[in-house]
Amino acid sequence: MKVLRDKKELQLTVTVGELKDEEVVASAPEKGELGMTVQKLTPQIAESLGLEKADGVVVSAVDPGSVADEAGIRRGDRHR
């Protein structure tokens, strides 16, 4: 997965596989919340972040100690 952090592209390694019923490798709060807020990347937001394109979403907040925080997601990361 590629994310944009501090105007630099960062490659994160993601492994996709079959999850066995008994095996829990990560969990989120029961409501499915990951502890982050995202918003659509508008031309205005893209410009303020120094980005050429307004595609994807940008992380606008990350709750301390949340699943997103533990995964290394930070405010300002762009996800496409």
N, CA, C and O atoms as CSV, one atom per row, in Angstrom:
chain,resi,resn,atom,element,x,y,z
A,1,MET,N,N,0.847,-1.147,0.000
A,1,MET,CA,C,0.000,0.000,0.000
A,1,MET,C,C,0.901,1.220,0.000
A,1,MET,O,O,1.911,1.253,0.704
A,2,LYS,N,N,0.542,2.215,-0.781
A,2,LYS,CA,C,1.297,3.459,-0.791
A,2,LYS,C,C,0.516,4.530,-0.040
A,2,LYS,O,O,-0.691,4.676,-0.231
A,3,VAL,N,N,1.203,5.271,0.808
A,3,VAL,CA,C,0.630,6.428,1.475
A,3,VAL,C,C,1.561,7.601,1.225
A,3,VAL,O,O,2.751,7.427,0.964
A,4,LEU,N,N,1.005,8.778,1.308
A,4,LEU,CA,C,1.808,9.978,1.140
A,4,LEU,C,C,1.939,10.634,2.500
A,4,LEU,O,O,0.935,11.006,3.107
A,5,ARG,N,N,3.166,10.781,2.988
A,5,ARG,CA,C,3.424,11.384,4.292
A,5,ARG,C,C,4.522,12.415,4.121
A,5,ARG,O,O,5.589,12.117,3.586
A,6,ASP,N,N,4.258,13.621,4.575
A,6,ASP,CA,C,5.230,14.713,4.457
A,6,ASP,C,C,5.704,14.893,3.018
A,6,ASP,O,O,6.894,15.082,2.767
A,7,LYS,N,N,4.770,14.834,2.085
A,7,LYS,CA,C,5.024,15.038,0.655
A,7,LYS,C,C,5.917,13.959,0.043
A,7,LYS,O,O,6.446,14.138,-1.054
A,8,LYS,N,N,6.085,12.838,0.751
A,8,LYS,CA,C,6.892,11.739,0.235
A,8,LYS,C,C,6.039,10.480,0.208
A,8,LYS,O,O,5.272,10.213,1.134
A,9,GLU,N,N,6.183,9.707,-0.870
A,9,GLU,CA,C,5.469,8.455,-0.969
A,9,GLU,C,C,6.142,7.420,-0.085
A,9,GLU,O,O,7.363,7.267,-0.113
A,10,LEU,N,N,5.342,6.712,0.697
A,10,LEU,CA,C,5.843,5.692,1.603
A,10,LEU,C,C,5.172,4.379,1.246
A,10,LEU,O,O,3.945,4.309,1.169
A,11,GLN,N,N,5.955,3.348,1.030
A,11,GLN,CA,C,5.439,2.031,0.684
A,11,GLN,C,C,5.306,1.210,1.962
A,11,GLN,O,O,6.299,0.972,2.650
A,12,LEU,N,N,4.082,0.773,2.288
A,12,LEU,CA,C,3.853,-0.092,3.429
A,12,LEU,C,C,3.608,-1.505,2.921
A,12,LEU,O,O,2.930,-1.689,1.910
A,13,THR,N,N,4.138,-2.481,3.592
A,13,THR,CA,C,3.943,-3.865,3.199
A,13,THR,C,C,2.643,-4.386,3.791
A,13,THR,O,O,2.404,-4.274,4.993
A,14,VAL,N,N,1.818,-4.951,2.939
A,14,VAL,CA,C,0.544,-5.520,3.359
A,14,VAL,C,C,0.515,-6.964,2.885
A,14,VAL,O,O,0.813,-7.248,1.725
A,15,THR,N,N,0.162,-7.863,3.769
A,15,THR,CA,C,0.052,-9.266,3.403
A,15,THR,C,C,-1.415,-9.653,3.391
A,15,THR,O,O,-2.124,-9.471,4.381
A,16,VAL,N,N,-1.858,-10.180,2.281
A,16,VAL,CA,C,-3.236,-10.623,2.147
A,16,VAL,C,C,-3.240,-12.141,2.219
A,16,VAL,O,O,-2.450,-12.806,1.548
A,17,GLY,N,N,-4.115,-12.673,3.021
A,17,GLY,CA,C,-4.191,-14.122,3.158
A,17,GLY,C,C,-5.528,-14.516,3.726
A,17,GLY,O,O,-6.360,-13.665,4.042
A,18,GLU,N,N,-5.729,-15.784,3.851
A,18,GLU,CA,C,-6.976,-16.296,4.397
A,18,GLU,C,C,-6.867,-16.323,5.909
A,18,GLU,O,O,-5.883,-16.821,6.455
A,19,LEU,N,N,-7.871,-15.790,6.588
A,19,LEU,CA,C,-7.898,-15.754,8.035
A,19,LEU,C,C,-8.714,-16.933,8.533
A,19,LEU,O,O,-9.881,-17.086,8.172
A,20,LYS,N,N,-8.106,-17.755,9.352
A,20,LYS,CA,C,-8.807,-18.893,9.927
A,20,LYS,C,C,-9.779,-18.390,10.984
A,20,LYS,O,O,-9.526,-17.369,11.623
A,21,ASP,N,N,-10.874,-19.089,11.169
A,21,ASP,CA,C,-11.912,-18.668,12.113
A,21,ASP,C,C,-11.383,-18.429,13.522
A,21,ASP,O,O,-11.789,-17.469,14.178
A,22,GLU,N,N,-10.485,-19.287,13.996
A,22,GLU,CA,C,-9.982,-19.179,15.360
A,22,GLU,C,C,-8.870,-18.148,15.503
A,22,GLU,O,O,-8.614,-17.658,16.603
A,23,GLU,N,N,-8.219,-17.823,14.417
A,23,GLU,CA,C,-7.036,-16.981,14.462
A,23,GLU,C,C,-7.408,-15.502,14.455
A,23,GLU,O,O,-8.096,-15.034,13.548
A,24,VAL,N,N,-6.953,-14.775,15.461
A,24,VAL,CA,C,-7.171,-13.334,15.517
A,24,VAL,C,C,-5.803,-12.679,15.443
A,24,VAL,O,O,-4.979,-12.844,16.342
A,25,VAL,N,N,-5.562,-11.932,14.364
A,25,VAL,CA,C,-4.264,-11.284,14.210
A,25,VAL,C,C,-4.322,-9.803,14.541
A,25,VAL,O,O,-3.298,-9.191,14.842
A,26,ALA,N,N,-5.498,-9.234,14.487
A,26,ALA,CA,C,-5.702,-7.834,14.864
A,26,ALA,C,C,-7.178,-7.663,15.146
A,26,ALA,O,O,-8.016,-8.399,14.624
A,27,SER,N,N,-7.481,-6.704,15.962
A,27,SER,CA,C,-8.890,-6.458,16.238
A,27,SER,C,C,-9.129,-4.970,16.392
A,27,SER,O,O,-8.222,-4.191,16.682
A,28,ALA,N,N,-10.371,-4.610,16.191
A,28,ALA,CA,C,-10.802,-3.228,16.345
A,28,ALA,C,C,-11.965,-3.218,17.322
A,28,ALA,O,O,-12.563,-4.262,17.582
A,29,PRO,N,N,-12.289,-2.068,17.859
A,29,PRO,CA,C,-13.442,-2.002,18.744
A,29,PRO,C,C,-14.675,-2.602,18.066
A,29,PRO,O,O,-14.778,-2.629,16.839
A,30,GLU,N,N,-15.581,-3.069,18.870
A,30,GLU,CA,C,-16.740,-3.805,18.380
A,30,GLU,C,C,-17.503,-3.096,17.273
A,30,GLU,O,O,-18.024,-3.759,16.376
A,31,LYS,N,N,-17.584,-1.790,17.305
A,31,LYS,CA,C,-18.333,-1.038,16.310
A,31,LYS,C,C,-17.569,-0.905,14.990
A,31,LYS,O,O,-18.065,-0.281,14.052
A,32,GLY,N,N,-16.393,-1.471,14.910
A,32,GLY,CA,C,-15.622,-1.406,13.680
A,32,GLY,C,C,-14.821,-0.126,13.535
A,32,GLY,O,O,-14.287,0.158,12.463
A,33,GLU,N,N,-14.736,0.638,14.594
A,33,GLU,CA,C,-13.997,1.893,14.530
A,33,GLU,C,C,-12.501,1.622,14.609
A,33,GLU,O,O,-12.042,0.812,15.414
A,34,LEU,N,N,-11.762,2.305,13.772
A,34,LEU,CA,C,-10.309,2.133,13.755
A,34,LEU,C,C,-9.589,3.248,14.499
A,34,LEU,O,O,-8.377,3.181,14.709
A,35,GLY,N,N,-10.332,4.272,14.897
A,35,GLY,CA,C,-9.715,5.352,15.646
A,35,GLY,C,C,-9.097,6.420,14.778
A,35,GLY,O,O,-8.129,7.070,15.173
A,36,MET,N,N,-9.658,6.606,13.586
A,36,MET,CA,C,-9.162,7.672,12.723
A,36,MET,C,C,-10.325,8.289,11.975
A,36,MET,O,O,-11.365,7.662,11.776
A,37,THR,N,N,-10.126,9.527,11.568
A,37,THR,CA,C,-11.107,10.239,10.772
A,37,THR,C,C,-10.456,10.593,9.449
A,37,THR,O,O,-9.330,11.090,9.417
A,38,VAL,N,N,-11.163,10.337,8.358
A,38,VAL,CA,C,-10.658,10.693,7.035
A,38,VAL,C,C,-11.653,11.602,6.346
A,38,VAL,O,O,-12.838,11.625,6.680
A,39,GLN,N,N,-11.154,12.343,5.389
A,39,GLN,CA,C,-12.035,13.171,4.577
A,39,GLN,C,C,-11.565,13.134,3.141
A,39,GLN,O,O,-10.390,12.906,2.856
A,40,LYS,N,N,-12.508,13.364,2.242
A,40,LYS,CA,C,-12.194,13.364,0.824
A,40,LYS,C,C,-11.145,14.436,0.548
A,40,LYS,O,O,-11.226,15.548,1.069
A,41,LEU,N,N,-10.181,14.092,-0.262
A,41,LEU,CA,C,-9.118,15.028,-0.607
A,41,LEU,C,C,-9.630,15.964,-1.692
A,41,LEU,O,O,-9.750,15.574,-2.853
A,42,THR,N,N,-9.926,17.180,-1.314
A,42,THR,CA,C,-10.425,18.192,-2.244
A,42,THR,C,C,-9.251,18.945,-2.860
A,42,THR,O,O,-8.136,18.877,-2.343
A,43,PRO,N,N,-9.486,19.657,-3.949
A,43,PRO,CA,C,-8.405,20.465,-4.535
A,43,PRO,C,C,-7.805,21.459,-3.523
A,43,PRO,O,O,-6.596,21.693,-3.530
A,44,GLN,N,N,-8.634,22.031,-2.670
A,44,GLN,CA,C,-8.150,22.996,-1.681
A,44,GLN,C,C,-7.238,22.327,-0.650
A,44,GLN,O,O,-6.187,22.862,-0.299
A,45,ILE,N,N,-7.655,21.145,-0.169
A,45,ILE,CA,C,-6.834,20.427,0.807
A,45,ILE,C,C,-5.538,19.961,0.162
A,45,ILE,O,O,-4.467,20.069,0.760
A,46,ALA,N,N,-5.635,19.443,-1.059
A,46,ALA,CA,C,-4.437,18.994,-1.784
A,46,ALA,C,C,-3.438,20.137,-1.928
A,46,ALA,O,O,-2.238,19.952,-1.724
A,47,GLU,N,N,-3.935,21.303,-2.275
A,47,GLU,CA,C,-3.053,22.468,-2.430
A,47,GLU,C,C,-2.394,22.828,-1.098
A,47,GLU,O,O,-1.203,23.137,-1.060
A,48,SER,N,N,-3.161,22.790,-0.006
A,48,SER,CA,C,-2.601,23.143,1.298
A,48,SER,C,C,-1.547,22.139,1.760
A,48,SER,O,O,-0.666,22.479,2.550
A,49,LEU,N,N,-1.639,20.888,1.261
A,49,LEU,CA,C,-0.659,19.862,1.607
A,49,LEU,C,C,0.485,19.794,0.599
A,49,LEU,O,O,1.405,18.992,0.756
A,50,GLY,N,N,0.429,20.638,-0.444
A,50,GLY,CA,C,1.472,20.662,-1.454
A,50,GLY,C,C,1.390,19.505,-2.425
A,50,GLY,O,O,2.405,19.083,-2.980
A,51,LEU,N,N,0.181,18.982,-2.638
A,51,LEU,CA,C,-0.015,17.849,-3.540
A,51,LEU,C,C,-0.493,18.327,-4.900
A,51,LEU,O,O,-1.206,19.325,-5.008
A,52,GLU,N,N,-0.094,17.603,-5.931
A,52,GLU,CA,C,-0.508,17.962,-7.289
A,52,GLU,C,C,-1.907,17.480,-7.619
A,52,GLU,O,O,-2.639,18.146,-8.351
A,53,LYS,N,N,-2.286,16.320,-7.080
A,53,LYS,CA,C,-3.584,15.732,-7.397
A,53,LYS,C,C,-4.468,15.650,-6.159
A,53,LYS,O,O,-3.985,15.479,-5.039
A,54,ALA,N,N,-5.772,15.777,-6.387
A,54,ALA,CA,C,-6.753,15.666,-5.302
A,54,ALA,C,C,-7.500,14.353,-5.462
A,54,ALA,O,O,-8.691,14.341,-5.774
A,55,ASP,N,N,-6.789,13.237,-5.246
A,55,ASP,CA,C,-7.461,11.943,-5.328
A,55,ASP,C,C,-7.252,11.172,-4.031
A,55,ASP,O,O,-6.198,11.268,-3.402
A,56,GLY,N,N,-8.260,10.412,-3.640
A,56,GLY,CA,C,-8.189,9.631,-2.420
A,56,GLY,C,C,-8.743,10.378,-1.226
A,56,GLY,O,O,-9.554,11.296,-1.360
A,57,VAL,N,N,-8.288,9.964,-0.058
A,57,VAL,CA,C,-8.711,10.595,1.193
A,57,VAL,C,C,-7.468,10.970,1.990
A,57,VAL,O,O,-6.378,10.447,1.760
A,58,VAL,N,N,-7.658,11.880,2.921
A,58,VAL,CA,C,-6.567,12.293,3.793
A,58,VAL,C,C,-7.010,12.055,5.234
A,58,VAL,O,O,-8.163,12.305,5.587
A,59,VAL,N,N,-6.085,11.571,6.065
A,59,VAL,CA,C,-6.382,11.336,7.471
A,59,VAL,C,C,-6.374,12.682,8.177
A,59,VAL,O,O,-5.376,13.402,8.158
A,60,SER,N,N,-7.509,13.016,8.806
A,60,SER,CA,C,-7.597,14.309,9.479
A,60,SER,C,C,-7.425,14.194,10.991
A,60,SER,O,O,-7.172,15.197,11.659
A,61,ALA,N,N,-7.559,12.986,11.541
A,61,ALA,CA,C,-7.355,12.794,12.978
A,61,ALA,C,C,-7.093,11.319,13.260
A,61,ALA,O,O,-7.639,10.440,12.594
A,62,VAL,N,N,-6.242,11.061,14.264
A,62,VAL,CA,C,-5.963,9.697,14.724
A,62,VAL,C,C,-6.043,9.707,16.246
A,62,VAL,O,O,-5.369,10.497,16.908
A,63,ASP,N,N,-6.874,8.820,16.795
A,63,ASP,CA,C,-7.018,8.724,18.246
A,63,ASP,C,C,-5.793,8.043,18.854
A,63,ASP,O,O,-5.394,6.970,18.400
A,64,PRO,N,N,-5.193,8.654,19.876
A,64,PRO,CA,C,-4.038,8.045,20.532
A,64,PRO,C,C,-4.395,6.659,21.079
A,64,PRO,O,O,-5.442,6.482,21.702
A,65,GLY,N,N,-3.522,5.686,20.843
A,65,GLY,CA,C,-3.734,4.336,21.342
A,65,GLY,C,C,-4.715,3.497,20.539
A,65,GLY,O,O,-4.988,2.350,20.892
A,66,SER,N,N,-5.245,4.061,19.464
A,66,SER,CA,C,-6.220,3.347,18.639
A,66,SER,C,C,-5.529,2.354,17.709
A,66,SER,O,O,-4.302,2.329,17.610
A,67,VAL,N,N,-6.330,1.539,17.034
A,67,VAL,CA,C,-5.802,0.595,16.060
A,67,VAL,C,C,-5.025,1.341,14.978
A,67,VAL,O,O,-3.945,0.903,14.580
A,68,ALA,N,N,-5.564,2.461,14.498
A,68,ALA,CA,C,-4.884,3.253,13.465
A,68,ALA,C,C,-3.550,3.790,13.981
A,68,ALA,O,O,-2.550,3.766,13.263
A,69,ASP,N,N,-3.534,4.272,15.217
A,69,ASP,CA,C,-2.300,4.786,15.818
A,69,ASP,C,C,-1.259,3.686,15.932
A,69,ASP,O,O,-0.094,3.897,15.596
A,70,GLU,N,N,-1.663,2.524,16.400
A,70,GLU,CA,C,-0.736,1.402,16.543
A,70,GLU,C,C,-0.221,0.915,15.186
A,70,GLU,O,O,0.875,0.360,15.101
A,71,ALA,N,N,-1.006,1.120,14.130
A,71,ALA,CA,C,-0.587,0.710,12.783
A,71,ALA,C,C,0.337,1.733,12.135
A,71,ALA,O,O,0.856,1.495,11.044
A,72,GLY,N,N,0.549,2.873,12.801
A,72,GLY,CA,C,1.460,3.877,12.270
A,72,GLY,C,C,0.810,4.907,11.366
A,72,GLY,O,O,1.506,5.683,10.711
A,73,ILE,N,N,-0.514,4.925,11.320
A,73,ILE,CA,C,-1.217,5.920,10.501
A,73,ILE,C,C,-1.156,7.255,11.224
A,73,ILE,O,O,-1.379,7.326,12.433
A,74,ARG,N,N,-0.855,8.310,10.483
A,74,ARG,CA,C,-0.692,9.639,11.067
A,74,ARG,C,C,-1.581,10.660,10.363
A,74,ARG,O,O,-1.967,10.482,9.207
A,75,ARG,N,N,-1.895,11.729,11.084
A,75,ARG,CA,C,-2.667,12.840,10.525
A,75,ARG,C,C,-1.916,13.372,9.311
A,75,ARG,O,O,-0.704,13.581,9.372
A,76,GLY,N,N,-2.626,13.593,8.212
A,76,GLY,CA,C,-2.011,14.105,6.995
A,76,GLY,C,C,-1.644,13.020,6.000
A,76,GLY,O,O,-1.317,13.330,4.854
A,77,ASP,N,N,-1.689,11.742,6.408
A,77,ASP,CA,C,-1.426,10.660,5.449
A,77,ASP,C,C,-2.513,10.649,4.388
A,77,ASP,O,O,-3.694,10.830,4.686
A,78,ARG,N,N,-2.098,10.436,3.149
A,78,ARG,CA,C,-3.061,10.336,2.044
A,78,ARG,C,C,-3.168,8.871,1.656
A,78,ARG,O,O,-2.162,8.172,1.530
A,79,HIS,N,N,-4.386,8.424,1.471
A,79,HIS,CA,C,-4.640,7.048,1.043
A,79,HIS,C,C,-5.429,7.072,-0.251
A,79,HIS,O,O,-6.421,7.789,-0.380
A,80,ARG,N,N,-4.969,6.272,-1.213
A,80,ARG,CA,C,-5.671,6.192,-2.492
A,80,ARG,C,C,-6.260,4.826,-2.665
A,80,ARG,O,O,-6.895,4.552,-3.683
